Amino acid sequence: MDVKIEQSWKNVLQSEFSKSYFEKLVEFVKTEYQKTLIFPPARLIFNAFDTCPFDKVKVVILGQDPYHGEGQAHGLCFSVNDGIALPPSLINIFKEIERDYGQPMPQTGNLQKWAEQGVLLLNATLTVRAHLAGSHQGRGWETFTDAAIKLLAEQRSNIVFMLWGNYAQQKSAFISSDKHLILKAPHPSPLSAYRGFIGCGHFSAANNYLAEHGIEKIEWKN
């Protein structure tokens, strides 16, 4: 598995690719794809980066693990392929957009249009075994994706970081609130969405912040 990743990201992450943890990660992932069913398809592992170049990132939404069901994952957190039933967390995300903007629930859960506008939809772990949630955690992906978040936080300014749930909120430790907007809320999963995710107003808050800094807003309509 060669590291095929969008050029601007390849440039800023170059030093990670030669580190021993990443070389071990590549060997592990390569072996996994050869011996069992892994999601997303290998060509889409870096889809979040490929669709949203480093210098185009306006908003970062963090997930934890790719979907592990058939046909769901395509390398963008919370997003599913066209024609796939909407997962519960994504339904709650759309409910909040509906509440925030009065937009009806969309027919598709494919968030590619968001990514193309500058929303980095990044999972902490970029691969998973079919039907085994968390099966590729602790193998090095988290170190790699943390490096990507740190580089954005350090080298860019006026990015909106949407941190949903405790895991994502830990990343605020290396994001400066002087340079960026950090938005925190409970995770949109059914277990916690009604403890503050629904009603958080993150989508309008993000656009207000972008507009204040002369950056084109995100069209959250899917």
TIMI-563128 format. One record per residue: x, y, z of N, C-alpha, C in turn; residue in three letters. Coordinates in steps of 0.2 Angstrom, whole numbers. Layout:
! TIMI-563128
+-------+-------+-------+-------+-------+-------+-------+-------+-------+-----+
!  n.px !  n.py !  n.pz ! ca.px ! ca.py ! ca.pz !  c.px !  c.py !  c.pz ! res !
+-------+-------+-------+-------+-------+-------+-------+-------+-------+-----+
!     X !     Y !     Z !     X !     Y !     Z !     X !     Y !     Z ! ALA !
...
+-------+-------+-------+-------+-------+-------+-------+-------+-------+-----+
! end
This chain:
! TIMI-563128
+-------+-------+-------+-------+-------+-------+-------+-------+-------+-----+
!  n.px !  n.py !  n.pz ! ca.px ! ca.py ! ca.pz !  c.px !  c.py !  c.pz ! res !
+-------+-------+-------+-------+-------+-------+-------+-------+-------+-----+
!     4 !    -6 !     0 !     0 !     0 !     0 !     4 !     6 !     0 ! MET !
!     5 !     9 !    -6 !     9 !    16 !    -6 !     4 !    21 !    -3 ! ASP !
!     8 !    26 !     0 !     4 !    32 !     3 !     2 !    36 !    -2 ! VAL !
!    -4 !    36 !    -5 !    -6 !    40 !   -10 !   -11 !    45 !    -6 ! LYS !
!    -9 !    51 !    -6 !   -13 !    56 !    -2 !   -12 !    63 !    -6 ! ILE !
!   -17 !    67 !    -5 !   -17 !    73 !    -9 !   -11 !    77 !    -7 ! GLU !
!    -8 !    81 !   -13 !    -1 !    83 !   -12 !     0 !    88 !    -7 ! GLN !
!    -5 !    93 !    -5 !    -3 !    98 !     0 !    -3 !    94 !     7 ! SER !
!    -7 !    89 !     8 !    -6 !    85 !    14 !     0 !    81 !    14 ! TRP !
!     2 !    78 !     8 !     8 !    74 !     8 !    14 !    79 !    10 ! LYS !
!    14 !    85 !     8 !    19 !    90 !     9 !    20 !    91 !    17 ! ASN !
!    14 !    92 !    20 !    15 !    94 !    27 !    16 !    88 !    32 ! VAL !
!    13 !    82 !    29 !    14 !    76 !    34 !    20 !    72 !    32 ! LEU !
!    24 !    75 !    28 !    30 !    71 !    25 !    34 !    67 !    31 ! GLN !
!    35 !    71 !    36 !    39 !    68 !    41 !    36 !    62 !    45 ! SER !
!    29 !    62 !    45 !    26 !    57 !    48 !    27 !    50 !    44 ! GLU !
!    28 !    50 !    38 !    28 !    44 !    34 !    34 !    40 !    35 ! PHE !
!    39 !    44 !    37 !    46 !    40 !    38 !    47 !    38 !    45 ! SER !
!    42 !    39 !    50 !    43 !    37 !    57 !    41 !    30 !    57 ! LYS !
!    44 !    27 !    62 !    43 !    19 !    63 !    36 !    17 !    64 ! SER !
!    32 !    21 !    68 !    25 !    20 !    70 !    21 !    19 !    63 ! TYR !
!    23 !    24 !    58 !    19 !    24 !    52 !    21 !    18 !    48 ! PHE !
!    27 !    16 !    48 !    29 !    11 !    44 !    26 !     4 !    46 ! GLU !
!    26 !     4 !    53 !    22 !    -2 !    56 !    15 !    -2 !    54 ! LYS !
!    12 !     4 !    55 !     5 !     4 !    53 !     3 !     2 !    46 ! LEU !
!     8 !     4 !    41 !     7 !     3 !    34 !     7 !    -5 !    33 ! VAL !
!    12 !    -8 !    36 !    12 !   -15 !    36 !     6 !   -19 !    39 ! GLU !
!     4 !   -17 !    44 !    -2 !   -19 !    48 !    -8 !   -19 !    43 ! PHE !
!    -9 !   -13 !    41 !   -15 !   -11 !    36 !   -15 !   -15 !    30 ! VAL !
!    -9 !   -16 !    27 !    -8 !   -20 !    21 !   -10 !   -27 !    22 ! LYS !
!    -7 !   -30 !    27 !    -9 !   -37 !    29 !   -16 !   -38 !    30 ! THR !
!   -19 !   -33 !    34 !   -26 !   -34 !    35 !   -31 !   -34 !    29 ! GLU !
!   -29 !   -29 !    24 !   -33 !   -29 !    18 !   -32 !   -36 !    14 ! TYR !
!   -26 !   -39 !    14 !   -25 !   -45 !    11 !   -28 !   -51 !    14 ! GLN !
!   -30 !   -51 !    20 !   -32 !   -57 !    23 !   -40 !   -57 !    25 ! LYS !
!   -43 !   -51 !    26 !   -50 !   -50 !    28 !   -53 !   -44 !    25 ! THR !
!   -59 !   -43 !    26 !   -63 !   -38 !    24 !   -62 !   -32 !    28 ! LEU !
!   -60 !   -26 !    25 !   -58 !   -20 !    29 !   -62 !   -14 !    25 ! ILE !
!   -64 !   -10 !    30 !   -68 !    -4 !    27 !   -64 !     2 !    29 ! PHE !
!   -64 !     8 !    25 !   -67 !     8 !    19 !   -63 !     5 !    14 ! PRO !
!   -65 !     4 !     7 !   -60 !     2 !     2 !   -54 !     5 !     2 ! PRO !
!   -48 !     1 !     1 !   -42 !     4 !     2 !   -41 !    11 !    -2 ! ALA !
!   -44 !    12 !    -8 !   -43 !    18 !   -12 !   -46 !    24 !    -8 ! ARG !
!   -50 !    23 !    -3 !   -53 !    28 !     0 !   -51 !    30 !     7 ! LEU !
!   -45 !    26 !     9 !   -43 !    27 !    16 !   -41 !    35 !    18 ! ILE !
!   -39 !    38 !    13 !   -37 !    45 !    14 !   -42 !    50 !    10 ! PHE !
!   -48 !    48 !    10 !   -53 !    52 !     6 !   -54 !    59 !     9 ! ASN !
!   -54 !    59 !    16 !   -55 !    65 !    20 !   -50 !    70 !    18 ! ALA !
!   -43 !    68 !    17 !   -38 !    72 !    15 !   -38 !    74 !     8 ! PHE !
!   -40 !    69 !     4 !   -40 !    70 !    -4 !   -45 !    75 !    -6 ! ASP !
!   -51 !    75 !    -2 !   -57 !    79 !    -4 !   -56 !    86 !    -2 ! THR !
!   -52 !    87 !     3 !   -51 !    93 !     7 !   -44 !    95 !     8 ! CYS !
!   -41 !    98 !     3 !   -33 !   100 !     4 !   -32 !   104 !    10 ! PRO !
!   -26 !   104 !    12 !   -23 !   107 !    18 !   -25 !   114 !    19 ! PHE !
!   -24 !   118 !    13 !   -25 !   125 !    13 !   -32 !   127 !    12 ! ASP !
!   -37 !   122 !    11 !   -44 !   124 !     9 !   -48 !   122 !    16 ! LYS !
!   -45 !   119 !    21 !   -49 !   117 !    27 !   -52 !   124 !    30 ! VAL !
!   -59 !   124 !    31 !   -62 !   129 !    35 !   -65 !   126 !    41 ! LYS !
!   -67 !   120 !    41 !   -71 !   117 !    47 !   -68 !   110 !    48 ! VAL !
!   -67 !   108 !    54 !   -64 !   101 !    55 !   -70 !    98 !    60 ! VAL !
!   -72 !    92 !    57 !   -77 !    88 !    61 !   -73 !    81 !    63 ! ILE !
!   -73 !    79 !    69 !   -69 !    73 !    71 !   -74 !    67 !    73 ! LEU !
!   -72 !    62 !    70 !   -76 !    55 !    72 !   -70 !    51 !    75 ! GLY !
!   -72 !    45 !    77 !   -68 !    41 !    80 !   -66 !    35 !    76 ! GLN !
!   -70 !    31 !    73 !   -69 !    25 !    69 !   -74 !    25 !    63 ! ASP !
!   -71 !    22 !    57 !   -76 !    21 !    52 !   -82 !    17 !    53 ! PRO !
!   -87 !    17 !    49 !   -93 !    13 !    50 !   -90 !     6 !    48 ! TYR !
!   -92 !     1 !    51 !   -90 !    -6 !    50 !   -95 !   -11 !    47 ! HIS !
!  -101 !    -8 !    44 !  -106 !   -12 !    41 !  -104 !   -11 !    33 ! GLY !
!  -107 !   -16 !    30 !  -106 !   -17 !    22 !  -109 !   -10 !    19 ! GLU !
!  -104 !    -8 !    15 !  -106 !    -2 !    10 !  -106 !     5 !    13 ! GLY !
!  -105 !     5 !    20 !  -106 !    12 !    23 !  -100 !    16 !    22 ! GLN !
!   -95 !    14 !    25 !   -89 !    19 !    25 !   -86 !    21 !    18 ! ALA !
!   -84 !    27 !    18 !   -81 !    29 !    11 !   -75 !    34 !    13 ! HIS !
!   -73 !    34 !    19 !   -67 !    38 !    21 !   -69 !    45 !    24 ! GLY !
!   -75 !    47 !    25 !   -77 !    53 !    28 !   -81 !    52 !    34 ! LEU !
!   -79 !    55 !    40 !   -82 !    53 !    46 !   -90 !    55 !    46 ! CYS !
!   -94 !    51 !    49 !  -101 !    52 !    49 !  -105 !    51 !    43 ! PHE !
!  -101 !    51 !    37 !  -104 !    50 !    30 !  -105 !    43 !    28 ! SER !
!  -110 !    42 !    24 !  -111 !    35 !    21 !  -112 !    36 !    14 ! VAL !
!  -111 !    31 !    10 !  -112 !    31 !     3 !  -120 !    32 !     1 ! ASN !
!  -121 !    35 !    -5 !  -128 !    36 !    -7 !  -131 !    29 !    -7 ! ASP !
!  -138 !    29 !    -6 !  -142 !    23 !    -6 !  -141 !    19 !     1 ! GLY !
!  -137 !    21 !     5 !  -136 !    18 !    12 !  -141 !    21 !    17 ! ILE !
!  -144 !    17 !    21 !  -148 !    20 !    27 !  -144 !    24 !    31 ! ALA !
!  -147 !    30 !    33 !  -144 !    35 !    38 !  -143 !    32 !    45 ! LEU !
!  -136 !    31 !    47 !  -135 !    29 !    54 !  -138 !    34 !    59 ! PRO !
!  -139 !    32 !    65 !  -142 !    36 !    70 !  -139 !    42 !    72 ! PRO !
!  -132 !    42 !    72 !  -128 !    49 !    74 !  -129 !    54 !    68 ! SER !
!  -129 !    51 !    62 !  -130 !    56 !    56 !  -137 !    59 !    56 ! LEU !
!  -142 !    55 !    58 !  -149 !    57 !    58 !  -149 !    63 !    63 ! ILE !
!  -146 !    62 !    69 !  -146 !    68 !    74 !  -142 !    74 !    71 ! ASN !
!  -137 !    73 !    67 !  -133 !    79 !    64 !  -138 !    82 !    60 ! ILE !
!  -142 !    79 !    56 !  -146 !    82 !    51 !  -152 !    85 !    55 ! PHE !
!  -154 !    82 !    61 !  -160 !    85 !    65 !  -157 !    92 !    67 ! LYS !
!  -151 !    92 !    69 !  -149 !    99 !    72 !  -148 !   104 !    66 ! GLU !
!  -146 !   102 !    61 !  -146 !   106 !    55 !  -153 !   109 !    53 ! ILE !
!  -158 !   104 !    54 !  -165 !   106 !    52 !  -167 !   111 !    57 ! GLU !
!  -165 !   110 !    64 !  -167 !   114 !    69 !  -164 !   121 !    68 ! ARG !
!  -157 !   121 !    67 !  -153 !   127 !    66 !  -155 !   131 !    60 ! ASP !
!  -157 !   128 !    54 !  -157 !   131 !    48 !  -164 !   130 !    45 ! TYR !
!  -168 !   126 !    48 !  -175 !   125 !    45 !  -175 !   121 !    38 ! GLY !
!  -169 !   117 !    37 !  -169 !   113 !    31 !  -171 !   106 !    33 ! GLN !
!  -175 !   103 !    28 !  -178 !    97 !    29 !  -172 !    91 !    29 ! PRO !
!  -174 !    86 !    32 !  -169 !    80 !    32 !  -168 !    78 !    25 ! MET !
!  -161 !    77 !    23 !  -159 !    75 !    16 !  -161 !    68 !    15 ! PRO !
!  -161 !    66 !     8 !  -162 !    59 !     6 !  -155 !    55 !     6 ! GLN !
!  -150 !    58 !     6 !  -143 !    55 !     6 !  -139 !    57 !    12 ! THR !
!  -135 !    52 !    15 !  -130 !    53 !    20 !  -123 !    54 !    18 ! GLY !
!  -123 !    55 !    11 !  -116 !    56 !     8 !  -114 !    64 !     9 ! ASN !
!  -109 !    65 !    13 !  -107 !    72 !    15 !  -101 !    74 !    11 ! LEU !
!  -100 !    71 !     5 !   -95 !    73 !     0 !   -95 !    81 !    -1 ! GLN !
!  -101 !    84 !    -2 !  -102 !    91 !    -4 !   -99 !    95 !     2 ! LYS !
!  -100 !    93 !     8 !   -97 !    97 !    13 !   -89 !    97 !    13 ! TRP !
!   -86 !    91 !    11 !   -79 !    90 !    11 !   -76 !    94 !     5 ! ALA !
!   -80 !    95 !     0 !   -78 !    99 !    -6 !   -78 !   106 !    -5 ! GLU !
!   -82 !   108 !     0 !   -82 !   115 !     2 !   -77 !   117 !     8 ! GLN !
!   -73 !   112 !    10 !   -68 !   114 !    15 !   -70 !   111 !    22 ! GLY !
!   -74 !   106 !    23 !   -75 !   103 !    29 !   -71 !    96 !    29 ! VAL !
!   -66 !    96 !    34 !   -62 !    90 !    35 !   -66 !    85 !    39 ! LEU !
!   -68 !    80 !    36 !   -72 !    75 !    40 !   -67 !    69 !    42 ! LEU !
!   -64 !    70 !    47 !   -58 !    66 !    49 !   -60 !    61 !    55 ! LEU !
!   -59 !    54 !    54 !   -59 !    49 !    59 !   -53 !    49 !    62 ! ASN !
!   -52 !    48 !    69 !   -46 !    47 !    72 !   -42 !    40 !    69 ! ALA !
!   -46 !    35 !    68 !   -44 !    29 !    65 !   -47 !    28 !    58 ! THR !
!   -43 !    27 !    53 !   -45 !    27 !    46 !   -47 !    21 !    43 ! LEU !
!   -46 !    15 !    47 !   -48 !     9 !    44 !   -51 !     5 !    50 ! THR !
!   -55 !    -1 !    48 !   -58 !    -5 !    53 !   -60 !   -12 !    49 ! VAL !
!   -60 !   -17 !    53 !   -62 !   -24 !    51 !   -70 !   -24 !    50 ! ARG !
!   -72 !   -27 !    45 !   -79 !   -28 !    44 !   -82 !   -30 !    51 ! ALA !
!   -88 !   -27 !    53 !   -92 !   -29 !    59 !   -88 !   -30 !    65 ! HIS !
!   -82 !   -26 !    66 !   -78 !   -26 !    72 !   -76 !   -19 !    74 ! LEU !
!   -81 !   -16 !    77 !   -79 !    -9 !    79 !   -73 !    -8 !    83 ! ALA !
!   -69 !    -3 !    82 !   -63 !    -2 !    85 !   -57 !    -7 !    84 ! GLY !
!   -58 !   -11 !    79 !   -53 !   -16 !    78 !   -46 !   -14 !    76 ! SER !
!   -46 !    -8 !    73 !   -39 !    -5 !    71 !   -37 !     1 !    75 ! HIS !
!   -40 !     2 !    81 !   -38 !     7 !    86 !   -31 !     5 !    89 ! GLN !
!   -27 !    10 !    91 !   -21 !     8 !    95 !   -16 !     6 !    90 ! GLY !
!   -16 !     6 !    84 !   -11 !     4 !    79 !    -7 !     9 !    76 ! ARG !
!    -9 !    15 !    77 !    -5 !    21 !    75 !    -9 !    26 !    71 ! GLY !
!   -15 !    24 !    69 !   -19 !    29 !    66 !   -20 !    36 !    70 ! TRP !
!   -21 !    35 !    76 !   -22 !    41 !    80 !   -16 !    45 !    81 ! GLU !
!   -10 !    43 !    81 !    -4 !    47 !    81 !    -4 !    51 !    74 ! THR !
!    -6 !    48 !    69 !    -6 !    51 !    62 !   -11 !    56 !    62 ! PHE !
!   -17 !    55 !    64 !   -22 !    60 !    63 !   -21 !    65 !    68 ! THR !
!   -19 !    64 !    74 !   -17 !    69 !    79 !   -12 !    74 !    75 ! ASP !
!    -7 !    71 !    72 !    -2 !    75 !    69 !    -5 !    80 !    63 ! ALA !
!   -10 !    78 !    60 !   -14 !    82 !    55 !   -17 !    87 !    58 ! ALA !
!   -21 !    86 !    64 !   -24 !    91 !    68 !   -20 !    96 !    70 ! ILE !
!   -14 !    94 !    73 !    -9 !    99 !    76 !    -6 !   103 !    70 ! LYS !
!    -5 !   101 !    65 !    -2 !   105 !    59 !    -7 !   110 !    57 ! LEU !
!   -14 !   108 !    57 !   -19 !   113 !    55 !   -19 !   118 !    60 ! LEU !
!   -19 !   116 !    67 !   -20 !   121 !    72 !   -14 !   126 !    72 ! ALA !
!    -8 !   123 !    70 !    -2 !   128 !    71 !    -1 !   132 !    65 ! GLU !
!    -2 !   129 !    59 !     0 !   132 !    53 !    -6 !   136 !    49 ! GLN !
!   -12 !   135 !    51 !   -17 !   139 !    48 !   -21 !   143 !    54 ! ARG !
!   -25 !   147 !    52 !   -29 !   151 !    57 !   -36 !   152 !    55 ! SER !
!   -41 !   153 !    60 !   -48 !   154 !    59 !   -51 !   148 !    56 ! ASN !
!   -50 !   142 !    59 !   -53 !   136 !    57 !   -58 !   135 !    63 ! ILE !
!   -64 !   132 !    61 !   -69 !   130 !    66 !   -68 !   122 !    67 ! VAL !
!   -66 !   121 !    74 !   -66 !   114 !    76 !   -72 !   112 !    80 ! PHE !
!   -76 !   107 !    77 !   -82 !   105 !    80 !   -80 !    98 !    84 ! MET !
!   -80 !    99 !    90 !   -78 !    93 !    94 !   -84 !    90 !    98 ! LEU !
!   -86 !    84 !    96 !   -92 !    81 !    99 !   -90 !    75 !   103 ! TRP !
!   -92 !    75 !   109 !   -91 !    69 !   113 !   -84 !    70 !   116 ! GLY !
!   -83 !    66 !   122 !   -76 !    67 !   126 !   -70 !    65 !   122 ! ASN !
!   -70 !    60 !   117 !   -64 !    58 !   114 !   -62 !    64 !   109 ! TYR !
!   -67 !    67 !   105 !   -65 !    73 !   101 !   -63 !    79 !   105 ! ALA !
!   -66 !    80 !   111 !   -64 !    86 !   115 !   -57 !    86 !   118 ! GLN !
!   -54 !    80 !   118 !   -47 !    79 !   121 !   -42 !    83 !   116 ! GLN !
!   -44 !    83 !   110 !   -40 !    86 !   105 !   -39 !    94 !   106 ! LYS !
!   -44 !    97 !   110 !   -43 !   104 !   111 !   -37 !   106 !   114 ! SER !
!   -34 !   101 !   117 !   -27 !   102 !   121 !   -22 !   105 !   116 ! ALA !
!   -22 !   104 !   110 !   -17 !   106 !   106 !   -20 !   111 !   100 ! PHE !
!   -26 !   114 !   102 !   -29 !   119 !    97 !   -29 !   126 !   101 ! ILE !
!   -27 !   131 !    98 !   -27 !   138 !   102 !   -34 !   141 !   100 ! SER !
!   -37 !   143 !   105 !   -44 !   146 !   105 !   -42 !   154 !   103 ! SER !
!   -36 !   156 !   103 !   -35 !   163 !   100 !   -34 !   163 !    93 ! ASP !
!   -33 !   157 !    90 !   -32 !   157 !    83 !   -38 !   154 !    79 ! LYS !
!   -42 !   150 !    83 !   -47 !   146 !    80 !   -53 !   146 !    84 ! HIS !
!   -59 !   144 !    81 !   -65 !   143 !    85 !   -66 !   136 !    87 ! LEU !
!   -66 !   135 !    94 !   -67 !   128 !    96 !   -75 !   127 !    99 ! ILE !
!   -78 !   123 !    95 !   -85 !   122 !    97 !   -86 !   115 !   100 ! LEU !
!   -89 !   114 !   106 !   -89 !   108 !   110 !   -96 !   106 !   111 ! LYS !
!   -98 !   100 !   111 !  -105 !    97 !   112 !  -105 !    90 !   113 ! ALA !
!  -110 !    87 !   117 !  -110 !    80 !   117 !  -110 !    77 !   110 ! PRO !
!  -109 !    70 !   110 !  -109 !    66 !   104 !  -116 !    66 !   101 ! HIS !
!  -116 !    66 !    94 !  -123 !    65 !    91 !  -126 !    58 !    92 ! PRO !
!  -123 !    54 !    95 !  -126 !    47 !    95 !  -133 !    47 !    99 ! SER !
!  -137 !    42 !    98 !  -143 !    42 !   102 !  -143 !    42 !   110 ! PRO !
!  -137 !    40 !   112 !  -136 !    40 !   119 !  -135 !    47 !   122 ! LEU !
!  -132 !    51 !   118 !  -130 !    58 !   121 !  -133 !    64 !   117 ! SER !
!  -136 !    63 !   112 !  -138 !    69 !   107 !  -143 !    73 !   111 ! ALA !
!  -147 !    71 !   115 !  -152 !    75 !   118 !  -150 !    78 !   125 ! TYR !
!  -143 !    77 !   126 !  -140 !    80 !   132 !  -136 !    86 !   130 ! ARG !
!  -138 !    89 !   124 !  -134 !    95 !   122 !  -132 !    96 !   115 ! GLY !
!  -132 !    90 !   111 !  -130 !    91 !   104 !  -136 !    94 !   101 ! PHE !
!  -142 !    91 !   101 !  -148 !    95 !    98 !  -149 !   101 !   102 ! ILE !
!  -148 !   107 !    98 !  -148 !   113 !   101 !  -142 !   117 !   102 ! GLY !
!  -136 !   113 !   100 !  -130 !   116 !   101 !  -128 !   122 !    96 ! CYS !
!  -132 !   122 !    90 !  -131 !   128 !    86 !  -124 !   129 !    82 ! GLY !
!  -120 !   123 !    82 !  -114 !   123 !    79 !  -113 !   125 !    72 ! HIS !
!  -118 !   123 !    68 !  -118 !   124 !    61 !  -119 !   132 !    59 ! PHE !
!  -123 !   135 !    63 !  -124 !   142 !    62 !  -118 !   146 !    65 ! SER !
!  -116 !   144 !    71 !  -110 !   147 !    74 !  -104 !   147 !    70 ! ALA !
!  -103 !   141 !    66 !   -97 !   140 !    62 !   -98 !   145 !    56 ! ALA !
!  -103 !   146 !    53 !  -104 !   150 !    47 !  -104 !   158 !    49 ! ASN !
!  -106 !   159 !    55 !  -105 !   166 !    58 !   -98 !   168 !    59 ! ASN !
!   -94 !   163 !    61 !   -87 !   164 !    63 !   -83 !   165 !    56 ! TYR !
!   -85 !   161 !    51 !   -82 !   161 !    45 !   -83 !   168 !    41 ! LEU !
!   -89 !   170 !    42 !   -91 !   176 !    38 !   -88 !   182 !    42 ! ALA !
!   -87 !   182 !    48 !   -84 !   187 !    52 !   -76 !   188 !    50 ! GLU !
!   -74 !   182 !    47 !   -66 !   182 !    45 !   -66 !   182 !    38 ! HIS !
!   -71 !   184 !    34 !   -71 !   185 !    27 !   -70 !   178 !    23 ! GLY !
!   -72 !   173 !    26 !   -72 !   166 !    23 !   -79 !   164 !    21 ! ILE !
!   -79 !   161 !    15 !   -85 !   159 !    12 !   -89 !   154 !    17 ! GLU !
!   -95 !   155 !    18 !   -99 !   150 !    23 !   -99 !   143 !    20 ! LYS !
!  -101 !   138 !    24 !  -102 !   131 !    22 !  -110 !   131 !    20 ! ILE !
!  -111 !   128 !    14 !  -118 !   127 !    13 !  -120 !   120 !    16 ! GLU !
!  -123 !   120 !    22 !  -124 !   113 !    25 !  -130 !   109 !    22 ! TRP !
!  -133 !   112 !    17 !  -138 !   108 !    14 !  -135 !   102 !    10 ! LYS !
!  -137 !    96 !    11 !  -134 !    90 !     8 !  -137 !    88 !     1 ! ASN !
+-------+-------+-------+-------+-------+-------+-------+-------+-------+-----+
! end
